[in-house]
Amino acid sequence: MNVPPADDGEQVLHILWMNGGLSCDGESVALTAATQPSIEEIVAGALPGLPPIDLHWPYFDFNSGPDQGGDSFIEWWHRAARGELDPFILIVEGSVPDETNKPAGYWSGFGNDPATGQPITATEWLDRLAPKATAIMAVGTCAAYGGVHAMAGNPTGAMGVPDYLGWDWKSKAGLPIVCVPGCPTHPDNLAETILHLLYQVSGQAPEIALDESLRPRWLFETTVHSGCDRASFYDQSDFATGYGSTNCLVKVGCWGQVVRCNVAKRGWINGVGGCPNVGGICIACTMPGFPDKFMPFMEEPAGAAPADAGYAPLIRTLRGFTLRVTSESAR
């Protein structure tokens, strides 16, 4: 059975959002704060050229009734598994546990199987839906790379969606997995990527350019340091020795020099906030291997060597000279 067209005859594009992996729902919460664009603008079709969208998301879906009910939420997932929804985008929130590493039980589930009454695991949904999905997004570092649940010693064997499906996996439309990492992911990074993917799937935008970690390049091609308000203090070797300082935070544990993330430049909501902008160190939450490869957070990062202390007086002198010359020229 095909998806019925919208009132104007255009085919509906379904989005299935699964937060049944190992997750804190941080990405769902983040998306509610997006403004460029907002999720309401996307779903309402308030942006030019968007196809009709039907979003099946626990935070937003009006069809949120119990299984086997008249407005069953999980029935949309069963329909997709039966091949009745086409096209659809699968968005995965939360890391994927290894359901084979124990003798009994399960680590996570999302809805029940009508035939058995037993929970359907996140891995089973991926097995059922991945071959039928037009595109797959892994949102948040847990879904992208395993995240907190993949830390050493965690019994779940958690991994990211690319680890489970394969880093070279392609959808039936030939599209790779798109990862939008962060713990949680940046609200507007997430909404902007969803928007681009919708335009791409509907034939109105080129394929998203991804980096080696499957992140959109335009969002993750520069480091936190390159957009940080505190970068000039690094140039002058003015380092904070504790919190409450406006100086560079590298010596109290900031990983901003080596981490690819645009939060310092973009802010968090409406251009305001962002970790280093409000005095917090970058803990590398957008990177594969987070958190294990970037701990401990409160010590000077090995990969971010401070500038030579002898360099600072020279920089201050030259900047002072430039300031005087330009001031005199202005007069």
C-alpha positions in Angstrom: 0.0 0.0 0.0 1.4 3.4 -0.9 1.3 6.5 1.3 -1.7 8.6 0.3 -0.8 12.0 -1.2 -1.4 15.3 0.5 -4.4 17.4 -0.4 -2.5 19.0 -3.3 -1.5 15.6 -4.7 2.1 15.8 -3.5 3.4 12.7 -1.7 3.9 12.9 2.1 7.5 12.5 3.4 7.4 10.7 6.7 10.0 11.1 9.5 10.2 8.3 12.0 12.1 9.4 15.1 13.3 6.5 17.4 14.5 7.3 20.9 14.4 3.7 21.9 18.1 3.2 22.1 20.3 4.1 25.1 19.4 7.8 25.4 18.6 10.6 27.8 16.2 12.2 25.2 18.6 15.2 25.1 18.4 15.6 21.3 14.6 15.6 21.5 14.7 18.3 24.2 17.3 20.3 22.1 15.1 20.2 19.0 12.3 22.0 20.9 14.7 24.9 21.4 15.7 25.2 17.7 14.9 28.6 16.0 16.8 28.5 12.7 14.5 26.8 11.7 12.1 25.7 14.4 10.7 22.2 14.2 7.2 23.8 14.1 8.2 25.7 10.9 9.4 22.4 9.4 6.3 20.4 10.2 3.9 23.1 9.3 5.5 23.6 5.9 6.2 27.2 6.7 9.4 27.2 4.7 9.4 27.6 0.8 9.5 24.4 -1.2 9.2 21.9 1.7 7.3 18.8 0.8 4.4 17.8 3.1 5.9 16.4 6.3 4.4 13.8 8.7 6.6 13.6 11.8 6.3 10.6 14.1 8.2 11.7 17.1 7.2 10.9 20.8 7.5 14.6 21.6 5.2 15.9 18.9 3.0 13.3 17.3 -0.8 13.7 17.6 -1.2 10.0 16.9 0.2 9.0 20.3 -2.3 6.4 21.5 -1.5 2.9 22.8 -0.5 0.0 20.7 -3.5 -1.6 18.9 -5.5 1.6 19.5 -7.2 3.8 16.9 -4.4 6.3 17.0 -1.5 4.0 17.8 1.9 5.7 17.6 3.9 2.5 17.1 1.7 1.4 14.2 3.6 3.9 11.9 6.7 1.9 12.6 5.0 -1.4 11.7 3.7 0.2 8.5 7.2 1.3 7.6 8.5 -2.2 8.3 5.8 -3.7 6.0 6.9 -1.3 3.3 3.8 0.8 3.4 5.6 4.2 4.0 7.7 5.4 1.2 9.6 7.7 1.3 10.6 8.0 4.9 13.6 9.2 6.9 14.6 7.3 10.0 16.1 9.5 12.8 17.8 7.5 15.6 18.4 9.0 19.0 20.5 7.1 21.5 23.3 4.6 21.2 22.7 1.0 19.9 23.3 -1.7 22.5 24.7 -5.1 21.7 21.8 -7.4 22.2 24.0 -10.5 21.6 26.3 -10.1 24.6 24.1 -11.7 27.3 22.3 -15.0 27.7 18.8 -13.5 28.2 16.8 -10.2 28.4 17.3 -7.1 26.4 19.0 -3.7 26.9 16.5 -1.4 25.2 13.2 -1.6 23.4 10.8 0.5 21.4 7.2 -0.8 21.3 6.0 -4.4 21.3 5.8 -7.0 18.6 2.1 -7.8 18.0 2.8 -11.4 17.3 4.7 -12.1 20.5 3.8 -9.3 22.9 7.6 -8.8 23.5 9.5 -5.6 23.2 11.1 -4.9 19.9 14.8 -3.9 20.4 16.5 -0.9 18.9 18.7 -3.3 16.9 15.7 -5.2 15.5 14.1 -1.9 14.4 17.3 -1.0 12.6 17.4 -4.4 10.9 13.8 -4.0 9.8 13.8 -0.4 8.7 17.3 0.4 7.4 16.8 -1.5 4.1 13.6 0.4 3.5 14.6 3.9 4.7 15.3 6.7 2.1 17.8 8.2 4.6 19.0 7.7 8.1 20.2 10.3 10.6 22.0 9.6 13.8 21.4 12.5 16.2 23.5 13.1 19.3 26.9 11.6 20.0 25.3 8.5 21.5 23.6 7.6 18.2 26.5 8.8 16.1 29.5 7.2 18.0 28.3 5.4 21.1 28.8 8.3 23.5 28.5 8.0 27.2 27.0 4.5 27.0 30.0 3.3 25.2 32.5 4.3 27.9 34.9 1.6 29.1 33.2 -0.8 31.6 29.7 -0.3 30.3 28.1 -3.7 30.0 25.7 -2.9 27.1 28.3 -3.0 24.4 26.8 0.3 23.1 27.8 1.6 19.8 26.8 4.3 17.2 24.5 3.7 14.3 27.5 3.7 11.8 29.2 1.0 14.0 26.1 -1.2 13.8 25.1 -0.7 10.1 28.6 0.0 8.8 30.5 3.2 8.2 30.1 2.7 4.4 26.4 1.9 4.7 24.1 3.4 2.0 20.4 3.7 2.0 18.3 2.4 -0.9 18.5 5.9 -2.3 22.3 5.7 -2.1 22.7 8.1 0.8 25.2 7.6 3.7 24.2 7.9 7.4 24.2 11.6 8.5 25.5 12.2 12.0 24.8 15.3 14.0 26.8 14.8 17.2 26.8 16.7 20.5 25.9 15.9 24.0 23.3 17.1 23.4 23.5 18.2 19.8 23.2 21.9 19.0 19.5 22.7 18.4 19.9 24.7 15.2 22.6 22.3 13.9 20.0 19.5 14.2 17.1 21.5 12.7 19.2 22.8 9.9 20.5 19.4 9.0 17.0 17.9 9.0 15.8 20.8 6.8 18.7 20.2 4.3 18.0 16.5 4.2 14.3 17.1 3.5 15.2 19.4 0.6 17.7 16.9 -0.6 15.3 13.9 -0.5 12.7 16.0 -2.3 15.2 16.8 -5.1 15.7 20.5 -4.2 19.2 20.5 -2.7 22.5 18.7 -3.3 23.7 15.8 -1.2 25.0 16.9 2.2 28.8 17.0 2.2 30.0 14.9 5.1 33.4 14.7 6.7 35.3 11.5 7.7 33.1 11.1 10.8 29.8 11.5 8.7 29.2 15.0 10.1 27.9 17.9 7.8 31.1 19.7 6.8 29.6 23.2 6.9 28.8 22.7 10.6 31.8 20.8 11.8 34.7 21.9 9.5 36.3 24.4 12.0 37.4 24.1 15.6 35.8 25.6 18.7 39.0 27.6 19.2 38.6 29.3 15.7 35.3 30.8 16.7 35.9 31.3 20.4 35.6 34.8 22.1 38.7 33.8 24.2 41.0 33.0 21.3 42.9 36.3 21.5 43.8 35.5 25.1 45.4 32.3 23.9 47.5 34.3 21.4 48.7 36.5 24.3 49.3 33.5 26.6 46.7 34.8 29.0 45.4 31.6 30.5 42.7 31.2 33.2 43.8 29.4 36.3 40.3 28.8 37.5 36.7 29.5 36.6 35.2 33.0 36.7 37.9 34.3 34.3 37.4 35.7 30.8 40.8 34.4 29.7 41.6 31.3 27.6 40.4 28.1 29.3 42.9 25.7 27.8 44.9 25.2 31.0 41.8 24.3 33.0 40.8 21.5 30.6 39.3 23.1 27.4 39.7 20.9 24.3 38.5 23.7 22.0 41.7 23.7 19.9 41.3 20.2 18.6 37.5 19.8 18.7 35.4 20.4 15.6 32.2 22.2 16.7 30.6 25.6 15.9 29.0 26.3 19.2 31.4 29.1 20.2 30.6 30.9 16.9 26.9 30.1 16.7 25.9 30.4 20.3 23.3 28.0 21.7 19.8 29.6 21.3 19.3 32.6 19.2 23.0 33.2 19.1 23.3 33.4 22.9 25.3 31.0 25.0 27.6 28.1 24.1 30.1 26.4 26.3 33.2 28.6 26.3 31.1 31.8 25.8 29.6 31.3 29.2 32.7 30.1 31.0 32.5 26.4 30.4 35.3 24.3 28.9 34.9 22.3 25.7 34.8 18.6 26.7 34.8 17.4 23.1 31.3 16.1 23.0 31.0 16.3 19.2 34.0 13.9 18.6 34.2 10.2 18.0 35.6 8.6 21.2 33.9 11.0 23.6 34.2 10.8 26.5 36.9 8.2 27.1 39.5 9.7 24.7 39.1 13.2 26.1 39.3 12.6 29.8 40.0 13.8 32.4 38.2 17.1 31.5 39.8 19.2 34.3 43.4 19.0 33.2 45.3 20.7 30.4 44.7 18.8 27.2 47.8 17.0 25.8 46.8 18.0 22.2 46.5 21.7 22.8 49.9 23.0 23.6 49.8 26.6 24.8 51.7 29.3 23.0 55.2 30.1 24.0 55.1 32.5 27.0 57.8 34.6 25.4 55.4 35.3 22.5 52.9 37.2 24.6 54.9 40.4 25.2 55.7 40.7 21.5 52.1 40.3 20.5 51.0 42.9 23.1 53.6 45.3 21.9 52.7 45.0 18.2 49.0 45.3 18.9 49.7 48.4 21.0 51.7 49.9 18.2 48.9 49.1 15.7 46.3 50.7 18.0 48.3 53.9 18.3 49.0 54.2 14.6 45.4 53.6 13.6 44.1 56.0 16.3 46.4 58.8 15.1 45.4 58.1 11.5 41.8 58.5 12.4 42.4 61.9 13.9 
